[in-house]
Amino acid sequence: MSDPQNEPWPLRRLVLRTRRLTLRPDDDAGLYELAALALRGVHPPEQMPFLQPWTDQAPDDLVRTSMQHFWRGRSQLTASDWSVNFLVRREGRVIGIQELSGKEFTITREVSTGSWLGIAHQGQGYGTEMRCAVLLLAFDHLNATIARSGAFADNPASLRLSEKLGYRTDGANTCARRGTAATEIRLVLEPSHFVRPKWTLQVDGLDGCRQMLGAS
């Protein structure tokens, strides 16, 4: 369908562009590329930055369950409970994933974020840039008033990234991770505390998505 007003899945038209990166909601071809990226490594094996240790799976299981996870997110998306998984591309190649989610967003005006990068693309500022992209989308285009995130206490790189962007600590949770207790630091960010990037975010295709995200 060429008419944007009759587009059954308007998220496929949504594009965020930063200085170096392009972010688009997940598509099947991109998800296969993302799974191949995960197989090449996301973190050192002795570390586990995720609550669910999905990177511990056998390669075939990792690919299949990853695809199922993202398909499930698409199929269950509603205006009251949504999660948009942006495939992050650098020069046309998928280098990671950046999630932006909201529950009862029309009422709460709160969003949450989560992300990962292939290990070969870490340490180059991409994580900061892609988080900034979805925060700018949330605060400036969807009128969010709160952004939440979290990281384990033994993940200093993620905690430093959040601190650099203006997040404040909002308590902690004790979680079971790989069969042992781990401390997750909760983080919160308000628009007035957001340390904005010097570049401008370009957003295309958002109008048709607002109703899907409870932001119309």
Residue frames as a rotation matrix with the C-alpha (Angstrom) as fourth column:
MET 1
0.576 0.817 0.000 0.00
0.817 -0.576 0.000 0.00
0.000 0.000 -1.000 0.00
SER 2
-0.342 -0.760 0.553 1.45
0.763 -0.568 -0.310 3.34
0.549 0.316 0.774 -1.04
ASP 3
0.258 0.521 0.814 -0.93
-0.098 -0.824 0.558 5.54
0.961 -0.224 -0.161 0.99
PRO 4
-0.773 -0.635 -0.004 0.65
-0.046 0.062 -0.997 6.24
0.633 -0.770 -0.078 4.42
GLN 5
-0.377 0.708 0.597 -2.82
-0.921 -0.356 -0.160 6.76
0.099 -0.610 0.786 5.87
ASN 6
0.708 0.689 -0.152 -3.69
-0.685 0.723 0.089 3.13
0.172 0.041 0.984 5.09
GLU 7
-0.211 -0.888 -0.408 -0.34
-0.574 0.450 -0.684 1.62
0.791 0.090 -0.605 6.07
PRO 8
0.727 0.565 -0.389 -1.06
-0.059 0.617 0.785 -1.46
0.684 -0.548 0.482 8.27
TRP 9
0.574 -0.608 -0.548 2.41
0.808 0.313 0.499 -1.35
-0.132 -0.729 0.671 9.89
PRO 10
0.926 -0.121 0.357 3.54
0.027 -0.923 -0.384 2.30
0.376 0.366 -0.851 9.92
LEU 11
0.695 -0.715 0.079 6.62
-0.190 -0.076 0.979 1.48
-0.694 -0.695 -0.188 12.00
ARG 12
0.308 -0.617 0.725 8.29
0.823 0.554 0.122 0.21
-0.477 0.559 0.678 8.84
ARG 13
0.531 -0.079 0.844 8.46
0.579 -0.693 -0.429 3.85
0.618 0.717 -0.323 7.65
LEU 14
0.993 -0.121 0.014 10.03
-0.088 -0.640 0.763 5.18
-0.083 -0.759 -0.646 10.86
VAL 15
0.364 -0.929 0.068 13.70
0.722 0.235 -0.651 6.18
0.589 0.286 0.756 10.55
LEU 16
0.930 -0.238 -0.279 16.03
0.039 -0.691 0.722 7.92
-0.364 -0.683 -0.633 13.03
ARG 17
0.520 -0.801 0.298 19.31
0.601 0.095 -0.793 9.36
0.607 0.591 0.531 11.76
THR 18
0.785 -0.393 -0.478 22.19
0.274 -0.471 0.838 10.58
-0.555 -0.789 -0.262 13.91
ARG 19
0.329 -0.762 -0.558 25.70
-0.764 -0.562 0.316 11.75
-0.555 0.323 -0.767 12.96
ARG 20
-0.605 -0.750 -0.267 26.87
-0.786 0.508 0.353 8.24
-0.130 0.423 -0.897 12.10
LEU 21
-0.907 0.241 0.344 23.97
0.140 0.946 -0.293 5.85
-0.396 -0.217 -0.892 12.61
THR 22
-0.468 0.855 -0.224 20.60
-0.690 -0.196 0.697 4.93
0.552 0.481 0.682 11.14
LEU 23
-0.901 0.261 0.346 17.96
-0.121 0.615 -0.779 3.34
-0.416 -0.744 -0.523 13.37
ARG 24
-0.384 0.821 -0.423 14.91
-0.750 -0.010 0.661 1.55
0.539 0.571 0.619 11.97
PRO 25
0.223 0.535 0.815 12.39
-0.851 0.515 -0.105 -0.77
-0.476 -0.670 0.570 13.67
ASP 26
-0.528 -0.606 0.595 13.36
-0.344 0.793 0.503 -4.42
-0.777 0.061 -0.627 13.18
ASP 27
0.456 0.537 -0.710 12.74
-0.888 0.229 -0.398 -6.22
-0.051 0.812 0.581 9.90
ASP 28
0.931 0.010 0.365 13.35
-0.070 0.986 0.152 -9.89
-0.358 -0.167 0.919 9.14
ALA 29
0.667 -0.736 0.116 16.40
0.365 0.186 -0.912 -9.41
0.650 0.650 0.393 6.92
GLY 30
0.120 -0.614 0.780 17.96
-0.578 -0.682 -0.448 -7.16
0.807 -0.397 -0.437 9.55
LEU 31
0.628 0.176 0.758 17.19
-0.761 0.340 0.552 -9.65
-0.161 -0.924 0.347 12.31
TYR 32
0.927 -0.375 0.030 19.14
0.368 0.891 -0.266 -12.39
0.073 0.257 0.964 10.54
GLU 33
0.231 -0.869 0.438 22.05
0.154 -0.412 -0.898 -9.95
0.961 0.275 0.038 10.32
LEU 34
0.256 -0.061 0.965 21.62
-0.853 -0.484 0.196 -9.12
0.455 -0.873 -0.176 14.02
ALA 35
0.934 0.122 0.335 21.65
-0.277 0.841 0.465 -12.81
-0.225 -0.527 0.819 14.98
ALA 36
0.656 -0.754 0.037 24.85
0.551 0.445 -0.706 -13.34
0.516 0.484 0.707 12.99
LEU 37
0.091 -0.580 0.810 26.32
-0.359 -0.777 -0.516 -10.36
0.929 -0.244 -0.279 14.85
ALA 38
0.590 0.206 0.781 25.38
-0.806 0.090 0.585 -11.92
0.050 -0.974 0.219 18.21
LEU 39
0.974 -0.225 -0.008 27.10
0.225 0.974 -0.021 -15.17
0.012 0.019 1.000 17.22
ARG 40
0.278 -0.922 0.271 30.34
0.387 -0.151 -0.910 -13.23
0.879 0.357 0.314 16.74
GLY 41
-0.421 -0.440 -0.793 30.14
0.871 0.048 -0.489 -12.02
0.253 -0.897 0.363 20.35
VAL 42
0.494 0.619 0.611 28.37
0.290 -0.780 0.555 -9.43
0.820 -0.097 -0.565 22.51
HIS 43
0.643 -0.307 0.701 30.44
-0.746 -0.457 0.484 -9.65
0.172 -0.835 -0.523 25.71
PRO 44
-0.512 -0.842 -0.170 33.35
-0.726 0.530 -0.439 -11.65
0.460 -0.101 -0.882 27.16
PRO 45
-0.060 0.569 -0.820 32.13
-0.006 0.822 0.570 -15.13
0.998 0.039 -0.046 28.21
GLU 46
-0.608 -0.217 -0.764 32.98
0.707 0.290 -0.645 -14.57
0.361 -0.932 -0.022 31.88
GLN 47
-0.925 0.335 -0.181 30.65
-0.212 -0.848 -0.486 -11.55
-0.316 -0.411 0.855 31.98
MET 48
-0.499 0.832 0.243 26.84
0.844 0.401 0.357 -11.42
0.200 0.383 -0.902 31.71
PRO 49
-0.997 0.076 -0.016 25.23
-0.072 -0.981 -0.182 -8.00
-0.029 -0.180 0.983 31.24
PHE 50
-0.402 0.901 -0.163 21.73
-0.536 -0.087 0.840 -9.45
0.743 0.424 0.518 30.65
LEU 51
-0.183 0.451 0.874 19.18
-0.929 0.212 -0.304 -10.68
-0.322 -0.867 0.380 33.19
GLN 52
0.828 0.392 0.402 18.24
-0.201 0.875 -0.441 -13.50
-0.524 0.284 0.803 30.84
PRO 53
-0.101 -0.994 -0.031 21.55
-0.415 0.014 0.910 -15.09
-0.904 0.105 -0.414 29.74
TRP 54
0.815 0.577 0.054 20.43
-0.176 0.335 -0.926 -15.56
-0.552 0.745 0.374 26.14
THR 55
0.467 -0.708 -0.529 23.98
-0.848 -0.188 -0.496 -15.38
0.252 0.681 -0.688 24.82
ASP 56
-0.334 -0.574 0.747 24.80
-0.765 0.628 0.141 -18.64
-0.550 -0.525 -0.649 26.66
GLN 57
0.608 0.702 0.370 22.70
-0.349 0.655 -0.670 -20.64
-0.713 0.278 0.643 24.20
ALA 58
-0.223 -0.561 0.797 24.01
0.570 0.588 0.573 -22.95
-0.791 0.582 0.189 21.49
PRO 59
-0.891 -0.251 -0.378 24.35
-0.084 -0.728 0.680 -21.08
-0.446 0.638 0.628 18.17
ASP 60
-0.756 0.648 0.090 21.28
0.314 0.238 0.919 -22.58
0.574 0.723 -0.384 16.47
ASP 61
-0.003 0.768 -0.640 19.14
0.996 0.059 0.067 -21.96
0.089 -0.637 -0.765 19.56
LEU 62
-0.440 -0.234 -0.867 20.41
0.463 -0.886 0.004 -18.41
-0.770 -0.399 0.498 19.89
VAL 63
-0.995 0.066 -0.074 19.40
-0.097 -0.491 0.866 -17.55
0.020 0.869 0.495 16.33
ARG 64
-0.476 0.872 -0.114 15.96
0.512 0.381 0.770 -19.16
0.715 0.308 -0.628 16.59
THR 65
0.057 0.537 -0.842 15.04
0.995 -0.102 0.003 -17.76
-0.085 -0.837 -0.540 20.01
SER 66
-0.705 -0.337 -0.624 16.31
0.301 -0.939 0.167 -14.31
-0.642 -0.071 0.763 19.05
MET 67
-0.904 0.420 0.082 14.06
-0.036 -0.266 0.963 -14.25
0.427 0.868 0.256 16.01
GLN 68
-0.175 0.885 -0.432 11.13
0.762 0.399 0.510 -15.49
0.624 -0.240 -0.744 18.11
HIS 69
-0.313 -0.011 -0.950 11.75
0.826 -0.496 -0.266 -12.79
-0.468 -0.868 0.164 20.71
PHE 70
-0.877 -0.079 -0.474 11.54
-0.093 -0.940 0.328 -9.98
-0.472 0.332 0.817 18.18
TRP 71
-0.728 0.682 -0.072 8.61
0.089 0.198 0.976 -11.51
0.680 0.704 -0.205 16.30
ARG 72
-0.174 0.662 -0.729 6.74
0.956 0.291 0.036 -11.84
0.236 -0.691 -0.683 19.61
GLY 73
-0.564 -0.109 -0.819 7.37
0.480 -0.850 -0.218 -8.19
-0.672 -0.515 0.532 20.36
ARG 74
-0.958 0.227 -0.177 5.91
-0.278 -0.568 0.775 -7.13
0.076 0.791 0.607 17.03
SER 75
-0.533 0.792 -0.298 2.87
0.308 0.509 0.803 -9.38
0.788 0.336 -0.516 17.30
GLN 76
-0.031 0.516 -0.856 2.01
0.988 0.147 0.053 -8.24
0.154 -0.844 -0.514 20.84
LEU 77
-0.920 -0.390 -0.041 2.54
0.392 -0.912 -0.124 -4.50
0.011 -0.130 0.991 20.33
THR 78
0.223 0.969 0.110 -0.40
0.924 -0.246 0.293 -2.35
0.310 0.036 -0.950 21.47
ALA 79
0.139 -0.117 0.983 -0.79
0.058 -0.990 -0.126 1.33
0.989 0.075 -0.131 22.26
SER 80
0.792 0.217 0.570 -0.88
-0.523 -0.239 0.818 0.45
0.314 -0.946 -0.076 25.98
ASP 81
0.538 -0.665 0.518 2.14
-0.173 0.514 0.840 -1.89
-0.825 -0.541 0.161 25.96
TRP 82
0.987 -0.159 -0.033 4.73
-0.023 0.065 -0.998 -1.43
0.161 0.985 0.060 23.22
SER 83
0.302 -0.953 0.028 8.35
0.041 0.043 0.998 -2.12
-0.952 -0.300 0.052 22.54
VAL 84
0.978 -0.077 -0.193 10.10
-0.204 -0.180 -0.962 -0.86
0.039 0.981 -0.192 19.42
ASN 85
0.417 -0.871 0.259 13.40
0.363 0.421 0.831 -2.59
-0.833 -0.253 0.492 18.67
PHE 86
0.846 -0.165 -0.507 15.51
-0.480 -0.652 -0.587 -0.37
-0.234 0.740 -0.630 16.45
LEU 87
0.598 -0.719 0.355 18.15
0.782 0.621 -0.057 -2.08
-0.179 0.311 0.933 14.35
VAL 88
0.653 -0.470 -0.595 21.21
-0.230 -0.870 0.435 0.16
-0.722 -0.147 -0.676 14.50
ARG 89
0.683 -0.395 0.614 23.18
0.726 0.461 -0.511 0.43
-0.081 0.794 0.602 11.28
ARG 90
0.306 -0.698 -0.648 26.54
-0.221 -0.714 0.665 2.01
-0.926 -0.060 -0.373 10.53
GLU 91
-0.462 -0.441 -0.769 27.25
-0.802 -0.162 0.575 2.44
-0.378 0.883 -0.279 6.81
GLY 92
0.055 0.660 -0.750 24.44
-0.890 0.373 0.262 0.01
0.452 0.653 0.608 6.01
ARG 93
-0.388 -0.272 -0.881 25.60
0.047 0.948 -0.313 -2.80
0.920 -0.163 -0.355 8.34
VAL 94
0.743 0.664 0.083 23.74
-0.115 0.004 0.993 -3.84
0.659 -0.748 0.079 11.50
ILE 95
-0.381 -0.923 0.052 25.95
-0.145 0.004 -0.989 -3.21
0.913 -0.384 -0.136 14.54
GLY 96
-0.986 0.056 -0.159 23.42
0.167 0.209 -0.963 -3.56
-0.021 -0.976 -0.216 17.37
ILE 97
-0.164 0.986 0.022 19.90
0.657 0.092 0.748 -3.09
0.736 0.137 -0.663 18.69
GLN 98
-0.990 -0.058 0.131 18.30
-0.047 -0.727 -0.685 -0.22
0.135 -0.684 0.717 20.64
GLU 99
-0.341 0.909 -0.239 14.97
0.832 0.410 0.373 -0.81
0.437 -0.072 -0.897 22.36
LEU 100
-0.909 0.269 0.318 12.47
-0.377 -0.857 -0.352 1.87
0.178 -0.440 0.880 23.37
SER 101
-0.534 0.734 -0.420 9.37
0.597 0.679 0.428 0.69
0.599 -0.022 -0.800 25.24
GLY 102
-0.802 0.342 0.490 6.37
-0.536 -0.774 -0.338 2.11
0.264 -0.534 0.804 27.03
LYS 103
-0.622 0.674 -0.397 3.49
0.713 0.698 0.069 0.82
0.324 -0.240 -0.915 29.15
GLU 104
0.399 0.865 -0.306 0.31
0.906 -0.422 -0.011 2.89
-0.139 -0.272 -0.952 29.44
PHE 105
-0.595 -0.793 0.129 2.34
0.803 -0.581 0.128 5.67
-0.026 0.180 0.983 27.85
THR 106
-0.125 0.645 0.754 -0.72
0.404 -0.661 0.632 7.85
0.906 0.384 -0.178 27.28
ILE 107
0.866 0.496 -0.069 -1.06
0.216 -0.246 0.945 8.08
0.452 -0.833 -0.320 31.07
THR 108
0.673 -0.619 -0.404 2.46
0.615 0.165 0.771 7.65
-0.411 -0.768 0.492 32.44
ARG 109
0.922 -0.385 -0.049 4.52
-0.312 -0.661 -0.682 9.41
0.231 0.644 -0.729 29.73
GLU 110
0.282 -0.842 0.460 7.36
-0.649 0.185 0.738 7.07
-0.706 -0.507 -0.494 30.77
VAL 111
0.761 -0.157 -0.630 9.67
-0.459 0.555 -0.693 5.07
0.458 0.817 0.350 28.51
SER 112
0.569 -0.660 0.490 12.39
-0.224 0.449 0.865 2.50
-0.791 -0.602 0.108 29.13
THR 113
0.557 -0.465 -0.688 15.46
-0.795 -0.059 -0.604 1.66
0.241 0.883 -0.403 27.09
GLY 114
0.479 -0.529 0.700 17.74
-0.105 0.757 0.644 -1.32
-0.872 -0.382 0.307 26.58
SER 115
0.768 -0.264 -0.584 20.45
-0.635 -0.196 -0.747 -2.08
0.083 0.944 -0.318 24.03
TRP 116
0.429 -0.797 0.426 23.48
0.161 0.531 0.832 -4.06
-0.889 -0.288 0.356 22.97
LEU 117
0.560 -0.397 -0.728 26.25
-0.820 -0.393 -0.416 -3.75
-0.121 0.830 -0.545 20.41
GLY 118
0.885 -0.398 -0.244 28.33
0.263 0.857 -0.443 -6.40
0.385 0.327 0.863 18.73
ILE 119
0.667 -0.623 -0.409 31.64
0.503 -0.028 0.864 -6.65
-0.550 -0.782 0.295 20.59
ALA 120
-0.215 -0.791 0.573 33.61
0.972 -0.114 0.207 -5.40
-0.098 0.601 0.793 17.57
HIS 121
-0.049 0.307 0.951 31.63
0.505 -0.814 0.288 -2.13
0.862 0.494 -0.115 17.63
GLN 122
0.790 0.326 -0.519 31.97
0.602 -0.249 0.759 -1.32
0.119 -0.912 -0.393 21.32
GLY 123
0.159 -0.755 -0.636 34.10
0.717 -0.354 0.601 1.47
-0.679 -0.551 0.485 22.71
GLN 124
-0.694 -0.407 0.594 33.54
0.718 -0.448 0.533 3.80
0.050 0.796 0.603 19.75
GLY 125
-0.887 0.356 -0.294 30.72
-0.204 -0.873 -0.443 5.96
-0.414 -0.333 0.847 21.12
TYR 126
-0.725 0.650 -0.228 27.95
-0.137 0.188 0.973 4.17
0.675 0.737 -0.047 19.21
GLY 127
-0.408 0.581 -0.704 26.18
0.854 0.516 -0.069 3.11
0.323 -0.629 -0.707 22.41
THR 128
-0.572 0.149 -0.807 25.89
0.405 -0.804 -0.436 6.72
-0.713 -0.576 0.399 23.54
GLU 129
-0.902 0.160 -0.401 24.78
-0.407 -0.626 0.665 7.88
-0.145 0.763 0.630 20.10
MET 130
-0.624 0.706 -0.334 22.00
0.128 0.515 0.848 5.30
0.770 0.487 -0.412 19.72
ARG 131
-0.335 0.510 -0.793 20.71
0.939 0.110 -0.326 5.86
-0.079 -0.853 -0.515 23.27
CYS 132
-0.724 0.040 -0.689 20.62
0.055 -0.992 -0.115 9.61
-0.688 -0.122 0.716 22.59
ALA 133
-0.915 0.377 -0.145 18.64
-0.200 -0.111 0.973 8.94
0.350 0.920 0.177 19.42
VAL 134
-0.295 0.868 -0.400 15.77
0.602 0.494 0.628 7.22
0.742 -0.055 -0.668 21.21
LEU 135
-0.338 0.160 -0.928 15.86
0.840 -0.393 -0.373 9.67
-0.424 -0.905 -0.001 24.12
LEU 136
-0.898 0.015 -0.440 15.52
-0.179 -0.926 0.333 12.58
-0.403 0.378 0.834 21.69
LEU 137
-0.687 0.703 -0.184 12.65
0.036 0.285 0.958 10.73
0.726 0.651 -0.221 20.01
ALA 138
-0.225 0.619 -0.752 10.96
0.901 0.426 0.081 10.14
0.371 -0.660 -0.654 23.36
PHE 139
-0.341 0.028 -0.940 11.40
0.702 -0.657 -0.274 13.58
-0.626 -0.753 0.204 24.89
ASP 140
-0.753 -0.107 -0.649 11.13
-0.184 -0.913 0.363 15.84
-0.631 0.393 0.669 21.83
HIS 141
-0.784 0.402 -0.473 8.72
-0.505 0.029 0.862 13.95
0.360 0.915 0.180 19.58
LEU 142
-0.306 0.694 -0.651 6.60
0.412 0.713 0.567 11.73
0.858 -0.094 -0.504 21.85
ASN 143
0.044 0.269 0.962 6.50
-0.574 -0.781 0.245 14.14
0.817 -0.563 0.120 24.84
ALA 144
0.350 -0.057 -0.935 7.81
0.610 0.771 0.182 11.62
0.711 -0.634 0.305 27.36
THR 145
0.663 -0.072 0.745 8.54
-0.484 -0.800 0.354 13.03
0.570 -0.595 -0.566 30.82
ILE 146
0.370 -0.554 0.746 10.60
-0.707 0.353 0.612 10.16
-0.602 -0.755 -0.261 32.28
ALA 147
0.457 -0.300 -0.837 13.09
-0.552 0.643 -0.531 7.67
0.698 0.705 0.129 30.80
ARG 148
0.621 -0.202 0.757 14.15
-0.640 0.427 0.639 4.63
-0.452 -0.881 0.136 32.79
SER 149
0.367 -0.559 -0.743 17.03
-0.486 0.566 -0.666 2.23
0.793 0.606 -0.065 32.36
GLY 150
0.807 -0.157 0.569 19.15
-0.490 0.358 0.794 -0.12
-0.329 -0.920 0.212 34.42
ALA 151
0.321 -0.760 -0.565 22.46
-0.455 0.400 -0.796 -1.97
0.831 0.513 -0.217 34.51
PHE 152
0.784 -0.121 -0.609 24.14
0.504 0.697 0.510 -4.49
0.363 -0.707 0.608 36.74
ALA 153
0.899 -0.429 -0.082 26.63
-0.231 -0.627 0.744 -3.15
-0.371 -0.650 -0.663 39.25
ASP 154
0.049 -0.927 0.373 29.40
0.190 0.375 0.907 -5.11
-0.981 0.026 0.194 37.51
ASN 155
0.215 0.045 0.976 28.70
0.977 0.001 -0.215 -3.41
-0.011 0.999 -0.043 34.16
PRO 156
-0.084 -0.288 -0.954 30.60
0.525 -0.826 0.203 -0.14
-0.847 -0.484 0.220 34.64
ALA 157
-0.927 -0.284 0.243 30.60
0.348 -0.419 0.839 0.78
-0.137 0.862 0.488 30.94
SER 158
-0.236 0.925 0.296 26.80
0.702 -0.048 0.711 0.91
0.672 0.376 -0.638 30.82
LEU 159
0.425 0.377 -0.823 26.61
0.880 -0.385 0.279 2.80
-0.212 -0.843 -0.495 34.11
ARG 160
-0.490 -0.672 -0.555 29.13
0.454 -0.740 0.496 5.37
-0.744 -0.009 0.668 32.88
LEU 161
-0.804 0.254 0.538 27.17
0.484 -0.246 0.840 5.86
0.345 0.936 0.075 29.67
SER 162
0.220 0.972 -0.085 23.97
0.817 -0.136 0.560 6.56
0.533 -0.193 -0.824 31.63
GLU 163
0.240 -0.198 -0.950 25.75
0.771 -0.557 0.311 8.89
-0.590 -0.807 0.018 34.06
LYS 164
-0.784 -0.621 0.012 27.23
0.471 -0.581 0.664 10.82
-0.405 0.526 0.748 31.14
LEU 165
-0.603 0.627 0.493 23.73
0.444 -0.250 0.860 11.40
0.663 0.738 -0.128 29.74
GLY 166
-0.598 0.308 0.740 22.36
-0.567 -0.815 -0.119 12.70
0.567 -0.491 0.662 33.04
TYR 167
0.269 0.707 -0.654 20.65
0.070 0.663 0.745 9.67
0.960 -0.247 0.129 34.55
ARG 168
-0.225 -0.246 0.943 20.30
-0.920 -0.266 -0.289 9.52
0.322 -0.932 -0.167 38.34
THR 169
-0.902 -0.104 -0.418 20.33
0.033 0.951 -0.306 6.40
0.429 -0.290 -0.855 40.50
ASP 170
-0.149 0.945 0.290 16.82
-0.848 -0.273 0.454 5.31
0.508 -0.178 0.843 41.49
GLY 171
0.434 0.275 0.858 17.49
-0.785 0.583 0.210 2.39
-0.442 -0.765 0.469 43.82
ALA 172
-0.592 -0.683 -0.428 18.55
-0.792 0.592 0.149 -1.19
0.151 0.427 -0.891 43.20
ASN 173
0.679 0.734 -0.014 17.14
-0.728 0.676 0.115 -4.70
0.094 -0.068 0.993 42.73
THR 174
-0.425 -0.724 0.543 18.60
-0.673 0.654 0.345 -8.06
-0.605 -0.219 -0.766 43.64
CYS 175
0.514 0.567 -0.644 18.20
-0.858 0.348 -0.378 -10.46
0.010 0.747 0.665 40.72
ALA 176
0.362 -0.378 0.852 19.03
0.009 0.915 0.403 -14.10
-0.932 -0.138 0.335 40.05
ARG 177
0.675 -0.252 -0.693 21.56
-0.736 -0.291 -0.611 -14.18
-0.047 0.923 -0.382 37.20
ARG 178
0.070 -0.629 -0.774 23.31
-0.509 0.645 -0.570 -17.35
0.858 0.434 -0.275 36.06
GLY 179
0.382 0.224 -0.897 22.24
0.430 0.816 0.387 -18.97
0.818 -0.533 0.215 39.31
THR 180
-0.448 -0.532 -0.718 23.71
0.891 -0.204 -0.406 -16.33
0.070 -0.822 0.566 41.62
ALA 181
0.548 0.650 -0.526 22.52
0.716 -0.690 -0.106 -13.05
-0.432 -0.319 -0.844 43.12
ALA 182
-0.522 -0.664 0.535 23.36
0.833 -0.533 0.151 -9.88
0.185 0.524 0.831 41.20
THR 183
-0.140 0.410 -0.901 22.62
0.522 -0.743 -0.419 -6.22
-0.842 -0.529 -0.110 41.94
GLU 184
-0.170 0.182 0.968 20.82
0.928 -0.301 0.220 -4.23
0.331 0.936 -0.118 39.25
ILE 185
-0.716 -0.115 -0.688 21.07
0.390 -0.884 -0.258 -0.45
-0.578 -0.453 0.678 39.54
ARG 186
0.269 0.859 0.435 17.87
0.948 -0.156 -0.277 1.34
-0.170 0.487 -0.857 38.53
LEU 187
-0.788 -0.581 -0.205 18.33
0.496 -0.796 0.348 4.62
-0.365 0.173 0.915 36.65
VAL 188
0.354 0.933 0.069 15.99
0.855 -0.293 -0.429 7.50
-0.380 0.211 -0.901 35.83
LEU 189
-0.804 -0.589 0.080 16.28
0.555 -0.694 0.459 10.52
-0.215 0.413 0.885 33.53
GLU 190
0.359 0.867 -0.346 14.10
0.596 -0.498 -0.629 13.61
-0.718 0.020 -0.696 33.18
PRO 191
0.606 -0.089 0.790 14.25
0.738 -0.309 -0.600 15.93
0.297 0.947 -0.121 30.16
SER 192
0.930 -0.210 0.302 15.72
-0.271 -0.946 0.176 18.76
0.249 -0.246 -0.937 32.26
HIS 193
0.482 -0.779 0.400 18.68
-0.420 0.196 0.886 16.55
-0.769 -0.596 -0.233 33.28
PHE 194
0.751 -0.143 0.645 19.32
0.543 0.690 -0.479 15.09
-0.376 0.709 0.596 29.83
VAL 195
-0.046 -0.841 -0.539 22.80
-0.177 -0.524 0.833 15.97
-0.983 0.134 -0.125 28.56
ARG 196
0.823 0.563 0.072 21.94
-0.006 0.136 -0.991 16.51
-0.568 0.815 0.116 24.93
PRO 197
0.040 -0.813 0.581 24.28
0.857 0.327 0.399 15.74
-0.514 0.482 0.709 22.05
LYS 198
-0.411 -0.291 -0.864 25.64
-0.082 -0.932 0.353 18.49
-0.908 0.216 0.359 19.84
TRP 199
-0.997 0.074 -0.005 24.13
0.007 0.162 0.987 16.90
0.074 0.984 -0.162 16.72
THR 200
-0.341 0.939 -0.046 20.48
-0.868 -0.334 -0.367 17.07
-0.360 -0.085 0.929 15.64
LEU 201
-0.631 0.215 0.746 18.34
0.191 0.974 -0.119 13.95
-0.752 0.067 -0.655 15.27
GLN 202
-0.656 0.477 -0.585 16.51
-0.748 -0.304 0.590 13.53
0.104 0.825 0.556 11.97
VAL 203
-0.609 0.561 0.560 13.16
0.030 0.722 -0.691 11.74
-0.793 -0.404 -0.457 12.33
ASP 204
-0.656 0.441 -0.613 11.11
-0.734 -0.181 0.655 10.53
0.178 0.879 0.443 9.37
GLY 205
-0.440 0.557 -0.704 7.85
-0.120 0.741 0.661 8.57
0.890 0.375 -0.259 9.25
LEU 206
-0.990 -0.018 -0.140 6.73
0.134 0.186 -0.973 9.21
0.043 -0.982 -0.182 12.82
ASP 207
-0.602 0.795 0.079 3.27
-0.799 -0.597 -0.078 10.67
-0.015 -0.110 0.994 12.22
GLY 208
0.100 0.695 -0.712 1.72
-0.629 0.599 0.496 7.37
0.771 0.398 0.497 11.22
CYS 209
-0.366 -0.361 -0.857 3.20
0.326 0.813 -0.482 5.69
0.872 -0.456 -0.180 14.32
ARG 210
-0.751 -0.047 0.659 1.88
-0.485 -0.638 -0.598 8.03
0.449 -0.769 0.456 17.01
GLN 211
0.275 0.935 0.226 -1.43
-0.902 0.170 0.397 6.23
0.333 -0.313 0.890 17.55
MET 212
0.485 -0.160 -0.860 0.34
0.045 0.986 -0.158 2.85
0.873 0.038 0.486 17.75
LEU 213
-0.464 -0.808 -0.362 2.54
0.502 0.097 -0.860 4.22
0.730 -0.581 0.361 20.54
GLY 214
0.284 0.670 -0.686 -0.20
0.955 -0.134 0.264 5.94
0.086 -0.730 -0.678 22.53
ALA 215
-0.472 -0.590 -0.655 1.27
0.619 -0.751 0.231 9.32
-0.628 -0.296 0.720 21.63
SER 216
-0.421 0.365 0.831 -1.34
0.777 -0.328 0.538 10.74
0.468 0.871 -0.145 19.28
